[in-house]
Amino acid sequence: MTTQRFPLKGEFIELNVLLKLLALAPSGGSAKSLIASGAVRVDGAVETRIRRKLRKGCTVEVADQGVLICANGDSAA
């Protein structure tokens, strides 16, 4: 699995927005469908809440892609 870091610019980012921003889903609608289908994991558990708030330290997995949410400017989360 490939893991990338996402620098958080505020307190949180919504799951569907993250998937669209990182092109893990081609559009907002497909991000919602992907989440609703149970294909997305947050911190190792299947997540079906479309607007799940992700904060520093959360991990997201979609297929063979992983994302670690880190603080803006944080080189080591």
C-alpha positions, 0 to 999 in steps of 0.5 A, spaced: 500 500 500 502 506 498 501 512 503 501 519 502 501 525 508 495 530 507 497 537 511 491 539 514 490 546 514 484 547 519 481 543 525 479 538 520 477 536 513 471 532 511 472 525 508 468 526 501 472 532 500 479 529 502 477 523 497 476 528 491 482 533 493 487 527 492 483 524 486 482 518 490 475 519 487 474 523 480 468 527 483 464 529 489 458 524 487 463 518 486 466 520 493 460 519 496 458 513 492 465 510 494 464 511 502 457 509 502 459 502 498 463 501 504 470 501 500 473 506 505 476 505 511 478 510 517 483 508 522 482 501 520 474 501 520 469 501 515 467 508 514 460 510 511 459 517 514 460 521 508 462 527 512 466 524 517 471 529 520 478 527 519 483 530 524 490 530 525 493 522 526 487 519 522 488 514 517 484 513 511 485 507 506 481 506 499 483 500 495 491 500 495 492 507 497 493 510 504 493 517 507 495 520 513 492 526 516 498 530 519 498 538 521 500 543 516 508 543 516 508 537 520 514 532 517 513 527 522 506 525 524 
